[in-house]
Amino acid sequence: MPTPAEIDEQIALERDQIRIGINKLHSNTKNLEEKSYASASVYGVSSIDQLLPLVIARITETRLRIRKGSAGVNFKEIAHFLRDVEAEVAGAIACKVVFDQVFSTKRGSNQATAVCDAIGQAIENNCLLDHYEATCPGLLHTLKERYYHASMGTTQRVTVIKTMMNRIDAVDHWKCWGREVRVRLGGWLLDCVIEASGWFMTDLRQEGKKRNLYVIPTPLFIEIKDAVMDQAELFAPIALPMLIPPNDWSNERPGGYILNECMKGYPLVRRGNPLCIQGETPLKFLNHIQQSGFVLSDFIVDVAETLMEKGISVGKFIPVCEIPLPVKPPDIADNKEARKDYNRKAAEVHNQNAQAFRKSCRTRMTMNAVQRFKGRTFYHGWSLDYRGRAYPIASVLTPQSDDFGKSLLKFAEPSLMTERAKFWLKFNVSTTYGLDKSTMQERQDWAEANTELITKVATEPLKYLHEWEAASEPWQFLSSCEEMYHCVIKGDRKYTSSMVATDATCSGLQILAGMSGDKSTAELCNVIPSDKPQDAYKVVAEAAKPNCPESIRPYMDRKVVKKVVMTLPYNSKPYSNRSYIRDALKEVNVDIDKDKLTATVKAVRNAMSEIVPGPMKVMKWIEEEVVNALKRGATELKWVTPSGFVVNQRLNKVQLKAIELQLMGRVQIKVATSDEGEVDKNHHKNATSPNLIHSADASLLHLSAIRFNNPLALIHDSVLCRSTDVDSISALVRETYMHLFAEQDYLTDWAKQIGAETEPPIIGTLNAASVIKSTYFFC
């Protein structure tokens, strides 16, 4: 039980999180305004989201008037410059530039002429790139690949493209519009924004002997902006771990952070229906895993701090490595060529530093949190998504972090080493090295044969950096080496607290095999006991190979089909399957044309139907019954899982239109229609099968974890515990699976809950009780 002093310290930490979050919100907003990028601010994004459809409608209306000859002389003079620009593109650019210019802190940026010129210039830049896209697409693509990601900002990107294109005589060069045309065009689009929104107006000011016209926000928009920022402050607090066990959750009282009870910033169920009353087991499960305390690994922290100081990247650990600016030439003031060369080199350095800073963001956040929690025991508040899966509320130092983030964590409560714990420490070190598909014996043999390597890595990690950075999960491998060295090889550590991860093999197929009672699928995904782990990916690849185009057959292996096999249980469609297979073949330098790709995807999906008939039939039946339910007038689907978690699947249509801008990337526009709020039947049809699987594997862990009385963490369908506890939690998961699918008819129960009109396709060849003896079901 926390003492009053500990509670006060936690409250102070939470208030600090609020203060830091709000300060960061306003600091980021100020920085964006200083960089003339207010369109990316919180108020800019939300405002443009509402404004864009109105501006597009206004532009479209004007174009209709020009066809009738009633748009006016001024528009007629600039109309041909806009003939190839879609209304959506012009509207998106105009809205963005107006917000950037009007709210910029740069002197004179909101002068009417400057705003109009900036809008016109942005439109011309987009047209320039469209022109090169049409006349020399291959060259433009090459230049984008080479320079876009290395450039800072849209202006530099356009400058680079212009410069490179101008050096090539064979290119049909872009003819510049000129400032007068840009200002006129921008003035018309500015007028569209002002008239459509009522958020901006012009202000004529006497400045010395001159009178200048400015664009300023109206009092109406100032109120809107302030309201948006006030609302944003409620969600601004950063989420850190807790110094005391989190508050328990209940249907009546928010849990997690102490102040969450009054702020209510973190719900029990994310994206769920707050009116749903959750069962006792999911709440007990959530409150149970919140009691697990964590500490930082001193060993990993020391290595990370040293590499941070040296600027050395390893895997997901990316420190900031700032490159110094080049030395200015002594004649830079007088020598034009020297000045030009220096500016080019300096720009390249600025670009590289900006890229490095962005890439290091996650590492910097993590290391800042390390300094705050070093030497302390901390806890995580958890909540559930609307399928019942658990997620930590904090954003750093969580078990669901990347490889580096996970390597930092150890359980605060160690356990006394046992012989069986040594087995799992060896399992962990070999698995994180890259032997995750090997048999248990092969992993044990590898660990025992590589004690010299493990010792080197554990005792001199910097000297032998090249040895451990090549591992599949380098940081977790490093952590595993250190634990195995002290607990097994040297034996000077009698207690262990490192996290060992075990998870389901093809979780989706395992759940669907249990639902359909399909023995052949169960054998393929290790529900049935076997001497070595079954490789579903390899089996599907071999079955599909004869039906693939002949030129593709030599490359058909488990890697090519892996993502398709993984995602088909979650209702992935042929379109996404195409990209998975294409990308996998690219990795081995194989290009595949459209027709061969279609044939390959078809072969893989047909192989899945033959090899895993139960899951494929169940998914098809689910789609049919979802359609039937929606035809009967259902507006949502609701079911209760075996653990008592209430799933509320409410999916309505969101009318969006996506457009691609050459410089600003992808923009989505909300389109107002009479169908707003209509049930999205297609989304329900596609989402129900994966959501049913997710809710089932979540329920499996709910029921398993409440019977487990030791420290525990989760990553979806994976469990992390101490090496002394792996056998215990694995047995509980197997027993629970048997209970769900051998002693209950889960799919029939679900069918009744949604009012299914037909019986589920139960094959019935599986004896789910055999999972108790399966070594590779959960490992």
N, C-alpha and C positions, 0 to 999 in steps of 0.2 A: 504494500500500500504506500503510495507516494506521501512524503511528508509535506506539510504546508510550505516549507521553503522550496521544495522541489516543484510543487504546483505553481508557486509564484514565479520560479525561474522559467517554467514552460510557458506561462502566460506572457512573460516578458519576451520570450522568443517569438511567440505568435504575433505579438504586437510589432515586434521588429520585422517580421515577415510582411506584415501589412504595410508598415512604413517604407520598407525597401521596395516592395512591389509598386506602391503608389509613386514613389520617387522615380523609379525606373520608367513607369508609364509616362510621366510628364517629361522626364529627361529624353526619352526616345522621341516623344512628340516634338520637343524643342529642336532636337538634332535633325529631324526630318524637315522641319520648317526652315532651319538654317541652310539645309542642302537643297532647298526648293523642291522638296519631295513630299509635301503635305498630303498628296493623294494616297500615300501609303500609311498615313496615320490612322488611328482608330476612328476619329470622326470623319476623315477623308474616305476611308473604305466604306463605312456604313452609309454615308451621305451619297456617294456616287452610285452605290447599289440601288438606292431609291430614285436618284435623279436620271440615270442613264436611259431607262425606257421612255421617259417624258421627252428627253432631248432627241432621241431617235425618232419618236413620233413627229416632233416638230420639224426635223430635217426632211422626213418623208413627205410631210404635208407641203413643204416649200417646193420640193421636186415635182409634186403633182401640179402645183400652180405654175411652174415654169413650162410644163408641157402645154398648159392652157394659155401661156403667154401673159400671165398676170402676176409674175413674181417680181417684176421691177427691173429697171435698167442695171442697177448695181449688181444684182445677182446674175443677170445675163452675162456680164463681163467676166465673171469668175466661174460660171457654170461648167464650162468645158474642162476646167482643171479638176473638177470633182466627178467627172462622168464615170471614171473607173473606180471611184471610192465608194464602198458600201455605206449606207446610212449608219449601220452599227459601228463601223470602223471610225467614221468621222465623229460620231457622238462620243465614243469611248475616248478618243484622243482629246477632243474639246473639253470634256469634263475633267480629265486628268490634268491637263495643262492649266485650266482655270484655277483649280485648287492649288496646284504647285506654285503658280505665280502670285495669286492673291494673298496666300498665307505665308509666302516666303518672307524671311526677315531681311533679305537683301534690298538695299536702297533702290527704289524706283522699279522694282520688279512688278508691282501692281499698277504701273501706269498703263492706261488703256492701250496705247500704241505698242508697248512692250508685250502685253498680254496677247494682243492680236497677232503680232509678229511671231511670238512663240507658238501659238496654235497653228498658224500657217506653216511655220518651219517644220513642226512635227508632222503635219499632213504631207508636206513635200517629202520629208525623209521616208515616210512610209511608202509613198508612191515611187520614190527612187528605188527602194529595195524591191518593190513589186515589178518595176521595170526590168531590173537585172534578173529577177526570178523568172521572168518571161523570156528574156533574150539570151541569158547565159546561166541557166540554173546550176549546172555542174560547178562552174567557177565560183558562183556565189556560195554554194554549199561548202566548198573547200575553204573559202575565206572565213565563213562563219565558224566552221569547226576549228580553224586555226586561231582566230582572233576574238570571237564573241566572249568566250568564258574567261579570257585573259584581260578583257577590257573593263574599265570602270565607267559605268554609265552609258546611256544611249548616245550621247553626243560623240563620245570617243569612238563608239562602234561605227557610227555613220562616217565619221572622219576617216577611219581606217579603210572602210569599204570604198569610199570615194577615191582616196589616195591610191589604193591598189588597182582599182578599175582604170583610173586615169593613166596608169603606167602601161596599159595594154592597148595597143592601137586597134586590134581587131574587134574590140568591144564597141557596141552601139552606146556611146556615152550619153549620160543623162543631161538634158538641157535645163539649167536652173531657171526657176520661175521669176526670181527677182523679188526685192523687198516689197514693192508696191502691191504686187499680186498677193504675196503672203499676208500682208496687213489687211487687205480687202477681204480675202477669204477668211482669215481669222476673225475679223470684225463681224462677219455674218454669222459664224459659228458661235462667237461670244454672245451675240444677240439671241441666238437660239437657246443658249444656256440660261441667260437672264430671264427671258420671257417664259421658258418652260418651268423654271424653279421658283422664281420670286425670292431667291436667296442672295442675289447679288444686285448691285446698282452702281451707277456711275456718280462720281463726286468731283465737281469742278473746283479746283483750288487755285487761289492767287499766290504765286510763289515769286516774290520780287516783281520783276516786270512781266513775267510770264504767267499764263493761266494754263495749268495742266489738268488733264482729265485722268482720274484714277478709277479703278474697279475695286469696290469694297463690299464686304458682306452686309446684308440687311440686318436690322435688329431681330427679325424673325429667325434668321439662321444663327445668329449669336446665341439665342436661347436654345436652339436645337443642338448646337455644338456643345454648349455647357452641359446640357442634359445627357448627351452621349458620353462625355468625359466623366460625369458623375456616376453614370451607370458602369462605365469601364473600371472605375476605382473599386467597385464592389468585387470585381473578378481579378483585380491586379495583384493581390498578395501572392508572393512566391510560396511554393509548397516544399517545406523541408521536413526531414524526419523529426520525431518527437523525443524529448529527453525523459519522458515518463510513458508508461503504457497508455495507449489511447482510450478515450471514453468508449464504453460499450454502445452498440447500436440497438435500437428497438424500433418498432413501427411508430412509436409516439415521440421518440427523442433522437435527434441526430447524434452520431458518434464521431469518433476520430478526434480531431483537434478540440481542445477545451472550449475555445471561442466559437466553434462551429454551432454550438447549441443556440447562440444568440444571432450569429451571422447567417447561418444556414447556407453557406457557400458551397458545401460539398454534400450532395444527396446520397442516400443509401444506395439507390439504383441509378446509374448514369443512363440518361436518355430513356428512362422508364416512366411508367405512369405512377405519379406520387400517391395516387389514391389506392393502389394495390396494397393489400395486407400480405406481407411475406410470412412464410411458415417459420416455425421455431428452429428447425435445423439450419437453414441458411444463415440466420442471425447468430446462432450458436457457433457455427463454422467461422463466420467473419470475426466475431469477438475472440474466438480461440486463437486464430493466426495472428491477431494483433498483439498477443502477449509475448511473441517471440522477440527477444532483444538481439541487437547486433552490435558488433564493434568493428573497428577498422583493423586491417592487417598491417602491423607496423612494418613488416618486411616489404610488402607491396608499396606502401606509402613512401618508404625510403627510396626504393628503386624509382618510383614515379617522380619524386621530387628531384632526384639527381638527373633523370632524363629530361625533365622540364627545364632545369637550369642549363643543360647542355643543348637543348633544342633538338632532341632526337625523337623521331616518331616511331612508334611500334604499333601496328594494327590500328585500332580505333583511338589510340592515344596520340593526339596531334598537338604538340605545344606550338606556341607562336614563335616563328623563326623570322625575325625581321631582318631584311636585307638593307644595309646602309645605302644611302643615295650616292651616286658617283661623284667624284671630285669635280668641281667646276673648273673648266679650263681658264687660264689666266686672262685670255683675250676674249672672254665671253661677251663683254659689252660691245666690242667693236667687230668681232668676227662673226658674221651671220651664219656661216656653215658650222662653226664650232658651237654656236648657241643652239642651232637647230639639232645638231647631233646630241648635245647634252640634254635638251628637252625630250628627245625621243627616248634616250636611255633612262632618264628620270621617270618618264611615264611608265616604262616597262617595270621599273622597280616598284613604283606606287601600285601598279596593277598586281604584281606578285605578292606584295605585302597585304593588300586588301583581300586577295584570295586566301592567303594563309590565315588571316585573322578570322575570316568566316569559317574556314574548315576547323579551326581550333576552338570554336564556340563551346561545343559539348565538353571538351577536355577542361577548358577554363572554368566552366560552371562546376564540374565535378571537383576539381582541385580547390576551388573556393570553399565548397562544402566540406572537403577533407580538413581544411584548416579549422573550421568551426567545430567539427565533431571529433577531432583527433583526441584520443585518450578518454572518450566518453562512451557510455552505453546508450544506444538510441533505439527507437521503435518506429514502426510504420503503421499509420492508419490505413485501412483497406476499405474499398467499397466494391460494389458489383456492377457489371454492365447489365443490360436488360435481358441477356441470356442466362445470367447467373455466374459468369466468369469473374474472378477476383483480380483487382488491380490495386497497387499501392497508390495512395493519394499524392505522396511526394514525387517530385520529378528528378531527384538526384539521390545517389547512394541507395538505390533500390535493387532488389533481387531481379527485377525485370529490366535492368540496364543493359548496356552493351558489354562486350567481353571485358574491357578494362573496368567498368563500373562494378561488375559482379565479382571480379577478382579481389576487390578491396574489402569485401564483406566476409566476416566470420560470425558465427553465433556467439552471443555473449556468455552463454552457459556451456562450458566444455563438458565432455564426457570421458570416462576412463577408457583407455585403449583396450581393445580385445583382439584376438586372433582374426575374428571375422571382419573387424574394422580394417585390418591390414589389407584384406582382400579387396575391400571397396576403395581404399586409398590407391591401390594399384590400378583398379578399374578406372578411377577418376583421372589418374595421370596419363594413362594410355588413351583414354577416350578424348581428353582435351588435346592430346598431341595430334589426333586425327584417325584413331582406330575405332571410330564410333560404329562401323559396320562389321567389325570383326567379332569372332566368338569370344565368350568369356575366357576360355583357356588361352586364346591367342593374346588377349589383352594382358592377362596375368604373365604370360611368357615374355611379352615385350617389356613390361615393367621390370621384371627380374633380370632380363638380359641387358637392360640399359641403366643399371644402377650407377654406373660411372658418369653417364650423361646427366642423370638426375642430380647426382651429387655436385657436379660442376655448376649446373644451373642454380642449384639452391644455395651454394656457398659463394659463388663469384658470378652473380647474374650479369654484371656489366661487362666483364671479361668475355663471358660466353653468350653475349647478346645474340650473336649470329646463330646460335644453336636453338634458342627458344623462340625467337621471333618468326621462325619458319613453321611453327606449329599451327594447327588448324585454329586453335583459340589460344594465342600466345600468352596472354596475361593470366588466364585461368590455368594454363599449363605451368606457368611459372609458380603460381600459388600452390598448385598440386605438388610440384617438385619439392617445394620448401616443407610442406606438411609431411610428405612421404619420407623425406630425408630425416627429419627429426623424430617422426613417430615409428618408422620402420627400419630405415638403414642404420642410422646412428643410435636411435632408440633413447635419446636423452629427453624426450617429451612424452610424458605418460598420459597426457590428456589431449584430446583432439576437438577442434571446434570449426574446422573448415566445412564448407558446403559441398556436398556431393549431389549431383543432379541425376535423376532417373526420370524417364518419361515413356509415354506410350509409343508403340511402333505403329505408324500409320493410323493415328487416332480415329480419323473419319471412317476408315474401312473397318476398324475394330468395332466401333459403335454400330455401324450398319450391318456388320456380320452378326452381331448379337441381336439386333432388331429383327433381321430376316431369318435368323437361325440357319445361316448358310455356312456349312462346314468347309467347303472349298475356299471361300474367302477367309474364314477363320484360320485355316492352315497357312495361308499366304501372309497374314499379318500377325502371326505368332500368338494367336489366341490358343491354338492347339500346341501342346508341348513338342519340342524338337531339340535335336542335339546342337544345332547352330541356328542363328537368326535367319529367318526367311527373307528373301529380297524380292519384294513385290515388283519393284521397278525393273529388275532384271528379267523377271518372268514375263511381264507385259512387253518389254522390248523384244524378247525372243519370239513371242507369239505374233507381234505386229510385223516383224521383219520380212516374212515371205510376201506380205501384201503391200509393202512399200515399194516405191520406184527402185529399180535395180541400182541406180547410182547412189542411192541413199543407204542401202542395206549395210554396206561395210561400216557405217558410222552409227547404226542403231544400237545403242547400249543404254544402260540404266540412266545415265546422265541426260540423255536426250528426252526420255519420257518422264523423268522424275517429277517435274512440276505438274504435268498433266495428270499423272496418277495421284499426286498429292491433292490436287484441287478438284478433280472430278467428283469426289464425295461431297464437296461443297458446291456442287452444281455449276462448275465452270463450263463455259460454252465454247464451241469450236473457234470463235474469233480469238479468245484469249489463249486457247490451246495452240493456235497458229504462232502467236508471238513467242510462247514458251519454247516450242520446237525450233523456230527460226533462230532464236537467241542462243540456244544450246548448240546448234550446228555451227553458228558463227564462231563460237569459242574454239572449234577445231578447224577453223578456216574453210568451212563449207558453205557456199551460197546455194540457196534453193529457190527455184522459181515458183510462181504462184500455183501452177497446176500440180507440180510435184509436192508442194507443201500441203495442198488440199488432200491429195491422195494419202500422204503420210499421217495427217491428222485423222482421217477416216479410218486408216488401218489401226491406229492406236486406240481410238474409241471403240471400234469393233472388237479389238482384242480384250478390252476391259469388259465388254458385255459378255464375252465367252468365259473369261477367267473369274470375274466377280459378278455372277448373274444376280445374286440376292440384292446387293446394294443398288445395282442399276435398276432393277425392278421396283425397289422401294422408292427410289428417287422419282421415277416416272409416276408411281401411284400417288406420292405426295403432291406432285404438281397437279394431277388430275383432281384430287380431292380439294386442294386449295381453290382451284377454279370453280368447283361445285359450290364450295362455301361462299365464295364471293358472288356467285350467281344467285344464291339464296338471299343475298342482301347483307352479308356480313361486312362490317366496316373495319374490322380488326380481327386478328386471331389471338386467342388466349388459351394457354394451357398451364397446368401445374406439373412440375417435374417430380420424380420420385422423392426428392429431398424436401419438397414443399415449396420450392421457389416458383413464383408466379411470373410467367413470361407473357408480356403484353406486346404483341407485334402490331404496331399501327404504322402503316406506310402509305402516305398520301403523295399525290403528284406534286412535284415542284417544277413549275414551268421555267425551264432555263434554256437559253440558247448560247452556245459557245462560239466565240469568234477568235481567230488567230491574228494578232497584230505583229507586224514584222519586228518592232522594237520592244513592245511591252509584253509580248508573249500572249498567253491564253487569258481571255476575259469572258466571264459568264454574265449573261444578262437575264434578269427576271422578266418574264413575259406575262403580263396580266391577261387572264382568260376567264371565261365563265366557268371553267372546270376547276378553278382554284380550290384546293381542299378535297378534290375527288380522290377516291381510293385508287392507289396505284396497283392495279391487278397484276401487271407483269412483274413488278418488283416483289409483290407477295409470292408470286409463283416461283421466282428464282431464289428468294431469300429463305423460304420456309425450311427447305431441306438442310442447308448449312446451319440455320439457327436451331433447328431441332437437335442436330448433332452436338453443337456447342452447348446447348442446355443440358444434354444428356451427359457429356463428359464433365461439365461443371457439377452436375448432381452427383456423379461418381466420386469426385473429390470432396464435395461437401460431406457425404456420408462416410468417406474414409477418414478424413481429417479429424472429425469430432471424436473419433475413437483412438486418436494418436495423441499421446500426452507429452511429447517432446518438441523442441524447437522445430519450426517448419516454415517454409516459404514456397511460393508457387509461381510458375510461369505458364499460364494457360493449362495445358494438360501435362505439365512437367512438375515434379516435386523436388525440392531441395531440402536436404536434412544432413545431419552428421553421419559420418561413416558407420558409427555404431548402431544407427537406427534404420539403415536402408532396408534390411531384411524385414523389419517390422512394418514399415509403411508399404512396402511392395506387397506383402502378404495381405494387408488390409485392402489394398486396391483390387487385388485379384478376388478376394472374398466378396467385395462389393459388386464387382462386375458379374460374378456368378449369381449374386442375389438379384441383380437387376434383370438379367437375361435368362437365367435358368429357372428361377423361382417365380418370376413375374413375366407377364406378356406386355412388355412396355409399349410396343407399337399398337397393339389392339386397344390398350388403355388410352393412348393419345388419339386414336381414331374416334373413340367415343366422345372425347372432350371437344373435338371440332365438328362432331356430327357427320362423320364420313358416311358416304352412301354405299360404299363397297368395302369388302373385307380386305385387310392388308395382305400383301403377297408373302406369306410366311413359308419359306422352303422347308424348315424343320429338320434339317439333317445334322444340326450342331448340338452337341452336348456341352453347354456352356460351363458345366461344372468342372470340365477338364482344365480350365484356365488356371485352377489352383496349382497345377504342376508345371505351368509354362514358365520357363526361365526367361524367355525373351519377350514376354507380353509387356512387361513394364521394367525397363532396365536402362 
